[in-house]
Amino acid sequence: MSYIEKVLAVSTVHMPSESPDFGACRVVLHEYGYIVFVQDHLEHVGATTDGMPPWLTKIMMTAIDEDCTLIMFDRDCKVADFPTYMWGEHLRVQQAQWKLGRELAEAVQRGEDVHVAYERLIKCDHARPCLRASCHALLDEVTAQ
């Protein structure tokens, strides 16, 4: 018989740095972020925020309230309703989004078809899928105008 764990999956943009202080929480580093063990935290200090850095408090309490056993910080997870921090790769992605948006707007102002401009610009982009997804949203926004 299998047991399925409930995981709170959030973007690493909710971490204050690339290698943040997780306090007393047990954490495992993975290729694209961290896994935090909620159950271990509950066993050691209960449903409190003792020994926890302030940036992690709301995230941990949400995981506890939702009966999650793990928190997964992953660079490709969606941004949630927690504080965000711009550092490293997140800052580069934000800058790339801004640049692509500016270039798309300039191409449309020059009279280039918005879909042709978008396809040309996105082919130049070597960013991860999360940047492409935000660019698709930008295209939808531009074409709705």
C-alpha atoms as an extended CHARMM CRD file, in Angstrom:
* protein
*
       145  EXT
         1         1  MET       CA              0.0000000000        0.0000000000        0.0000000000  PROA      1               0.0000000000
         2         2  SER       CA              1.3100000000        3.4410000000       -0.9410000000  PROA      2               0.0000000000
         3         3  TYR       CA              1.2150000000        6.6270000000        1.0520000000  PROA      3               0.0000000000
         4         4  ILE       CA              1.1170000000        9.9710000000       -0.7030000000  PROA      4               0.0000000000
         5         5  GLU       CA              2.7700000000       12.9430000000        0.9930000000  PROA      5               0.0000000000
         6         6  LYS       CA              1.2990000000       16.4230000000        0.7130000000  PROA      6               0.0000000000
         7         7  VAL       CA              3.8670000000       19.0130000000       -0.4110000000  PROA      7               0.0000000000
         8         8  LEU       CA              3.7070000000       22.8080000000       -0.4020000000  PROA      8               0.0000000000
         9         9  ALA       CA              5.5620000000       23.6930000000       -3.6150000000  PROA      9               0.0000000000
        10        10  VAL       CA              6.7910000000       27.2860000000       -3.8740000000  PROA      10              0.0000000000
        11        11  SER       CA              9.2820000000       29.2040000000       -5.9660000000  PROA      11              0.0000000000
        12        12  THR       CA             12.7980000000       29.8290000000       -4.7080000000  PROA      12              0.0000000000
        13        13  VAL       CA             11.9740000000       33.5170000000       -5.2220000000  PROA      13              0.0000000000
        14        14  HSD       CA             10.4340000000       33.2320000000       -1.7230000000  PROA      14              0.0000000000
        15        15  MET       CA             13.9040000000       32.5830000000       -0.2520000000  PROA      15              0.0000000000
        16        16  PRO       CA             15.9630000000       35.6460000000        0.7210000000  PROA      16              0.0000000000
        17        17  SER       CA             19.1170000000       34.3070000000       -0.9340000000  PROA      17              0.0000000000
        18        18  GLU       CA             20.5000000000       31.3740000000       -2.8710000000  PROA      18              0.0000000000
        19        19  SER       CA             21.6490000000       29.7120000000        0.3730000000  PROA      19              0.0000000000
        20        20  PRO       CA             19.3050000000       30.9830000000        3.0950000000  PROA      20              0.0000000000
        21        21  ASP       CA             19.3290000000       30.2220000000        6.8100000000  PROA      21              0.0000000000
        22        22  PHE       CA             16.6320000000       27.6420000000        7.5420000000  PROA      22              0.0000000000
        23        23  GLY       CA             17.1830000000       27.8250000000       11.2970000000  PROA      23              0.0000000000
        24        24  ALA       CA             16.5280000000       24.5380000000       13.0920000000  PROA      24              0.0000000000
        25        25  CYS       CA             14.6000000000       23.0300000000       10.1720000000  PROA      25              0.0000000000
        26        26  ARG       CA             15.9220000000       19.8910000000        8.4950000000  PROA      26              0.0000000000
        27        27  VAL       CA             16.6260000000       20.7010000000        4.8640000000  PROA      27              0.0000000000
        28        28  VAL       CA             17.8750000000       18.8340000000        1.8130000000  PROA      28              0.0000000000
        29        29  LEU       CA             19.4400000000       20.6440000000       -1.1320000000  PROA      29              0.0000000000
        30        30  HSD       CA             18.3160000000       19.4690000000       -4.5790000000  PROA      30              0.0000000000
        31        31  GLU       CA             19.3870000000       20.5630000000       -8.0450000000  PROA      31              0.0000000000
        32        32  TYR       CA             16.8480000000       23.3990000000       -8.2990000000  PROA      32              0.0000000000
        33        33  GLY       CA             16.1870000000       24.3690000000       -4.6760000000  PROA      33              0.0000000000
        34        34  TYR       CA             15.5060000000       22.8430000000       -1.2650000000  PROA      34              0.0000000000
        35        35  ILE       CA             13.1650000000       20.4190000000        0.5030000000  PROA      35              0.0000000000
        36        36  VAL       CA             12.1550000000       21.3600000000        4.0660000000  PROA      36              0.0000000000
        37        37  PHE       CA             10.7640000000       18.6620000000        6.3580000000  PROA      37              0.0000000000
        38        38  VAL       CA              7.6640000000       20.0190000000        8.0920000000  PROA      38              0.0000000000
        39        39  GLN       CA              7.0950000000       16.8670000000       10.1560000000  PROA      39              0.0000000000
        40        40  ASP       CA             10.5460000000       17.0740000000       11.7550000000  PROA      40              0.0000000000
        41        41  HSD       CA              9.8640000000       20.6710000000       12.7020000000  PROA      41              0.0000000000
        42        42  LEU       CA              6.5430000000       19.7250000000       14.3090000000  PROA      42              0.0000000000
        43        43  GLU       CA              8.1550000000       16.9180000000       16.3100000000  PROA      43              0.0000000000
        44        44  HSD       CA             10.8860000000       19.1900000000       17.6860000000  PROA      44              0.0000000000
        45        45  VAL       CA              9.0770000000       22.4410000000       18.4890000000  PROA      45              0.0000000000
        46        46  GLY       CA              5.3990000000       21.8190000000       17.7540000000  PROA      46              0.0000000000
        47        47  ALA       CA              3.2560000000       24.1330000000       15.6550000000  PROA      47              0.0000000000
        48        48  THR       CA              5.2900000000       27.1920000000       16.6110000000  PROA      48              0.0000000000
        49        49  THR       CA              7.8860000000       29.3210000000       14.8930000000  PROA      49              0.0000000000
        50        50  ASP       CA             10.5950000000       28.7810000000       17.5320000000  PROA      50              0.0000000000
        51        51  GLY       CA             14.0690000000       28.6780000000       15.9890000000  PROA      51              0.0000000000
        52        52  MET       CA             12.7550000000       29.6650000000       12.5820000000  PROA      52              0.0000000000
        53        53  PRO       CA             14.0250000000       32.6180000000       10.5510000000  PROA      53              0.0000000000
        54        54  PRO       CA             11.3150000000       35.2570000000        9.9330000000  PROA      54              0.0000000000
        55        55  TRP       CA             11.3200000000       34.7630000000        6.1450000000  PROA      55              0.0000000000
        56        56  LEU       CA             10.2370000000       31.1210000000        6.5810000000  PROA      56              0.0000000000
        57        57  THR       CA              7.5530000000       31.6370000000        9.2400000000  PROA      57              0.0000000000
        58        58  LYS       CA              4.5000000000       32.2760000000        7.0190000000  PROA      58              0.0000000000
        59        59  ILE       CA              5.5030000000       29.5260000000        4.5970000000  PROA      59              0.0000000000
        60        60  MET       CA              5.9600000000       26.9770000000        7.4030000000  PROA      60              0.0000000000
        61        61  MET       CA              2.6770000000       27.9250000000        9.0870000000  PROA      61              0.0000000000
        62        62  THR       CA              0.8690000000       27.5710000000        5.7460000000  PROA      62              0.0000000000
        63        63  ALA       CA              2.3960000000       24.1120000000        5.2800000000  PROA      63              0.0000000000
        64        64  ILE       CA              1.3140000000       23.1470000000        8.8100000000  PROA      64              0.0000000000
        65        65  ASP       CA             -2.2110000000       24.5390000000        8.3030000000  PROA      65              0.0000000000
        66        66  GLU       CA             -2.5220000000       22.6000000000        5.0260000000  PROA      66              0.0000000000
        67        67  ASP       CA             -1.2390000000       19.3440000000        6.6080000000  PROA      67              0.0000000000
        68        68  CYS       CA              1.8240000000       19.2520000000        4.3600000000  PROA      68              0.0000000000
        69        69  THR       CA              4.7650000000       17.1010000000        5.3710000000  PROA      69              0.0000000000
        70        70  LEU       CA              7.2350000000       18.8290000000        3.0620000000  PROA      70              0.0000000000
        71        71  ILE       CA              7.9320000000       22.2600000000        1.6090000000  PROA      71              0.0000000000
        72        72  MET       CA              9.6070000000       22.1800000000       -1.7910000000  PROA      72              0.0000000000
        73        73  PHE       CA             11.4190000000       25.3190000000       -2.8850000000  PROA      73              0.0000000000
        74        74  ASP       CA             12.0210000000       24.9570000000       -6.6280000000  PROA      74              0.0000000000
        75        75  ARG       CA             13.0990000000       27.5640000000       -9.1520000000  PROA      75              0.0000000000
        76        76  ASP       CA             10.3210000000       26.5850000000      -11.5860000000  PROA      76              0.0000000000
        77        77  CYS       CA              7.4150000000       26.5710000000       -9.1120000000  PROA      77              0.0000000000
        78        78  LYS       CA              4.8610000000       29.3380000000       -9.2870000000  PROA      78              0.0000000000
        79        79  VAL       CA              5.1950000000       32.4640000000       -7.1810000000  PROA      79              0.0000000000
        80        80  ALA       CA              2.7490000000       32.3120000000       -4.2570000000  PROA      80              0.0000000000
        81        81  ASP       CA              1.3460000000       34.8450000000       -1.8180000000  PROA      81              0.0000000000
        82        82  PHE       CA              4.5260000000       35.0570000000        0.2800000000  PROA      82              0.0000000000
        83        83  PRO       CA              7.2170000000       37.7460000000        0.3540000000  PROA      83              0.0000000000
        84        84  THR       CA              9.5630000000       37.6040000000       -2.6380000000  PROA      84              0.0000000000
        85        85  TYR       CA             13.2360000000       38.4210000000       -2.9370000000  PROA      85              0.0000000000
        86        86  MET       CA             15.2050000000       39.3200000000       -6.0420000000  PROA      86              0.0000000000
        87        87  TRP       CA             18.6090000000       37.6740000000       -6.1530000000  PROA      87              0.0000000000
        88        88  GLY       CA             20.7510000000       35.7100000000       -8.5770000000  PROA      88              0.0000000000
        89        89  GLU       CA             18.7520000000       33.8760000000      -11.1940000000  PROA      89              0.0000000000
        90        90  HSD       CA             15.4290000000       35.4610000000      -10.2160000000  PROA      90              0.0000000000
        91        91  LEU       CA             16.8850000000       38.8820000000      -10.8640000000  PROA      91              0.0000000000
        92        92  ARG       CA             18.2310000000       37.7370000000      -14.2480000000  PROA      92              0.0000000000
        93        93  VAL       CA             14.8350000000       36.2800000000      -15.2360000000  PROA      93              0.0000000000
        94        94  GLN       CA             13.0470000000       39.4750000000      -14.1720000000  PROA      94              0.0000000000
        95        95  GLN       CA             15.4820000000       41.5530000000      -16.2280000000  PROA      95              0.0000000000
        96        96  ALA       CA             15.0440000000       39.2210000000      -19.2260000000  PROA      96              0.0000000000
        97        97  GLN       CA             11.2440000000       39.5230000000      -18.9460000000  PROA      97              0.0000000000
        98        98  TRP       CA             11.4970000000       43.3110000000      -18.8650000000  PROA      98              0.0000000000
        99        99  LYS       CA             13.8620000000       43.3430000000      -21.8620000000  PROA      99              0.0000000000
       100       100  LEU       CA             11.6580000000       41.0060000000      -23.8960000000  PROA      100             0.0000000000
       101       101  GLY       CA              8.5650000000       43.0670000000      -23.0760000000  PROA      101             0.0000000000
       102       102  ARG       CA             10.3250000000       46.2620000000      -24.1260000000  PROA      102             0.0000000000
       103       103  GLU       CA             11.5670000000       44.7010000000      -27.3770000000  PROA      103             0.0000000000
       104       104  LEU       CA              8.0930000000       43.3420000000      -28.1570000000  PROA      104             0.0000000000
       105       105  ALA       CA              6.5020000000       46.7490000000      -27.5730000000  PROA      105             0.0000000000
       106       106  GLU       CA              9.1280000000       48.4290000000      -29.7860000000  PROA      106             0.0000000000
       107       107  ALA       CA              8.5700000000       45.8890000000      -32.5820000000  PROA      107             0.0000000000
       108       108  VAL       CA              4.8160000000       46.4600000000      -32.4830000000  PROA      108             0.0000000000
       109       109  GLN       CA              5.3580000000       50.2470000000      -32.5380000000  PROA      109             0.0000000000
       110       110  ARG       CA              7.4820000000       49.7920000000      -35.6840000000  PROA      110             0.0000000000
       111       111  GLY       CA              4.5060000000       48.0410000000      -37.2650000000  PROA      111             0.0000000000
       112       112  GLU       CA              5.7570000000       44.4790000000      -36.9880000000  PROA      112             0.0000000000
       113       113  ASP       CA              3.0150000000       41.8800000000      -36.4890000000  PROA      113             0.0000000000
       114       114  VAL       CA              2.8970000000       41.0630000000      -32.7800000000  PROA      114             0.0000000000
       115       115  HSD       CA              2.9700000000       37.2820000000      -33.3350000000  PROA      115             0.0000000000
       116       116  VAL       CA              5.8880000000       37.4700000000      -35.7710000000  PROA      116             0.0000000000
       117       117  ALA       CA              7.8010000000       39.7230000000      -33.3650000000  PROA      117             0.0000000000
       118       118  TYR       CA              7.0660000000       37.4120000000      -30.4660000000  PROA      118             0.0000000000
       119       119  GLU       CA              8.2580000000       34.3070000000      -32.3430000000  PROA      119             0.0000000000
       120       120  ARG       CA             11.4350000000       36.0920000000      -33.4350000000  PROA      120             0.0000000000
       121       121  LEU       CA             12.1980000000       37.3030000000      -29.9140000000  PROA      121             0.0000000000
       122       122  ILE       CA             11.3770000000       34.0680000000      -28.1020000000  PROA      122             0.0000000000
       123       123  LYS       CA             13.6850000000       32.1060000000      -30.4320000000  PROA      123             0.0000000000
       124       124  CYS       CA             16.5350000000       34.3560000000      -29.3080000000  PROA      124             0.0000000000
       125       125  ASP       CA             15.7770000000       33.5630000000      -25.6980000000  PROA      125             0.0000000000
       126       126  HSD       CA             17.7250000000       30.7960000000      -24.0200000000  PROA      126             0.0000000000
       127       127  ALA       CA             15.9070000000       31.0910000000      -20.6950000000  PROA      127             0.0000000000
       128       128  ARG       CA             13.9850000000       28.4060000000      -18.8780000000  PROA      128             0.0000000000
       129       129  PRO       CA             10.3330000000       27.5480000000      -19.5250000000  PROA      129             0.0000000000
       130       130  CYS       CA              9.1340000000       29.8660000000      -16.7390000000  PROA      130             0.0000000000
       131       131  LEU       CA             10.3590000000       32.8600000000      -18.7760000000  PROA      131             0.0000000000
       132       132  ARG       CA              8.6200000000       31.5460000000      -21.8700000000  PROA      132             0.0000000000
       133       133  ALA       CA              5.3720000000       31.1240000000      -19.8990000000  PROA      133             0.0000000000
       134       134  SER       CA              5.5120000000       34.7220000000      -18.6930000000  PROA      134             0.0000000000
       135       135  CYS       CA              6.2240000000       35.8070000000      -22.2680000000  PROA      135             0.0000000000
       136       136  HSD       CA              3.1270000000       33.9620000000      -23.4860000000  PROA      136             0.0000000000
       137       137  ALA       CA              1.1530000000       35.9210000000      -20.8700000000  PROA      137             0.0000000000
       138       138  LEU       CA              2.7540000000       39.1330000000      -22.1450000000  PROA      138             0.0000000000
       139       139  LEU       CA              1.7460000000       38.2410000000      -25.7060000000  PROA      139             0.0000000000
       140       140  ASP       CA             -1.8410000000       37.6520000000      -24.5610000000  PROA      140             0.0000000000
       141       141  GLU       CA             -1.8120000000       41.0320000000      -22.8200000000  PROA      141             0.0000000000
       142       142  VAL       CA             -0.4510000000       42.8510000000      -25.8860000000  PROA      142             0.0000000000
       143       143  THR       CA             -2.8910000000       41.1980000000      -28.3010000000  PROA      143             0.0000000000
       144       144  ALA       CA             -5.8470000000       42.0080000000      -26.0220000000  PROA      144             0.0000000000
       145       145  GLN       CA             -5.1370000000       45.7420000000      -26.3590000000  PROA      145             0.0000000000
